[in-house]
Amino acid sequence: MTENPVFHDKSKHIEIRYHFIQDMVMKGAVKLEYVATDKQVANVLAKTKFKYFREKLGVIEKDVPGKREQH
């Protein structure tokens, strides 16, 4: 048994996921590719990159009557 069973229970899913991904990469079913943080389109909610990623996702800005400009 591990020294800290609570920690093991919380991290077990990470081990299973890691080995599953490793198997898929070895079988050629998945290809992993590094993407720098500032290029990750999924990071659309970060304030500093919101407009950049919004454009990358193809989402357009629509004027809303009565909307105040936030700075």
C-alpha positions as CSV (number, residue, x, y, z in Angstrom):
1,M,0.0,0.0,0.0
2,T,1.2,3.5,-0.7
3,E,2.3,5.9,2.1
4,N,-0.5,8.3,1.4
5,P,-3.6,6.5,0.1
6,V,-5.6,9.8,-0.2
7,F,-3.0,11.3,-2.6
8,H,-2.9,8.0,-4.6
9,D,-6.7,8.1,-5.0
10,K,-6.6,11.6,-6.3
11,S,-3.7,11.0,-8.7
12,K,-4.7,7.6,-10.0
13,H,-6.8,9.0,-12.8
14,I,-3.8,11.0,-14.0
15,E,-1.7,7.9,-14.2
16,I,-4.5,6.0,-16.2
17,R,-4.9,9.0,-18.6
18,Y,-1.1,9.3,-19.1
19,H,-0.8,5.6,-20.0
20,F,-3.8,5.7,-22.3
21,I,-2.4,8.6,-24.2
22,Q,1.0,7.0,-24.3
23,D,-0.5,3.8,-25.8
24,M,-2.5,5.9,-28.4
25,V,0.7,7.7,-29.5
26,M,2.7,4.5,-29.8
27,K,-0.2,3.0,-31.9
28,G,-0.1,6.0,-34.2
29,A,-3.7,6.9,-33.4
30,V,-2.8,10.3,-31.8
31,K,0.0,12.7,-32.6
32,L,1.0,15.1,-29.8
33,E,2.2,18.5,-30.8
34,Y,3.5,21.3,-28.7
35,V,1.5,24.6,-28.8
36,A,2.9,27.7,-27.0
37,T,0.5,29.2,-24.5
38,D,0.1,32.4,-26.5
39,K,-1.0,30.4,-29.5
40,Q,-3.7,28.2,-27.7
41,V,-7.0,29.2,-29.2
42,A,-8.8,27.4,-26.4
43,N,-7.4,30.0,-24.0
44,V,-10.0,32.5,-25.3
45,L,-11.1,33.7,-21.8
46,A,-7.7,35.2,-20.9
47,K,-8.4,39.0,-20.8
48,T,-5.1,40.0,-22.5
49,K,-5.6,37.7,-25.4
50,F,-9.4,37.8,-25.7
51,K,-9.7,39.8,-28.9
52,Y,-6.8,37.9,-30.6
53,F,-8.3,34.5,-29.9
54,R,-11.9,35.6,-30.6
55,E,-10.7,36.5,-34.2
56,K,-8.9,33.2,-34.5
57,L,-12.1,31.4,-33.6
58,G,-14.0,33.4,-36.2
59,V,-16.3,35.1,-33.7
60,I,-17.3,38.6,-34.6
61,E,-18.0,41.5,-32.3
62,K,-21.5,42.7,-32.4
63,D,-22.5,46.2,-31.3
64,V,-25.1,46.1,-28.5
65,P,-27.2,49.2,-28.0
66,G,-26.7,50.6,-24.5
67,K,-23.5,48.6,-23.9
68,R,-20.9,50.5,-22.0
69,E,-17.3,50.3,-23.1
70,Q,-15.2,48.6,-20.4
71,H,-11.6,49.5,-19.9
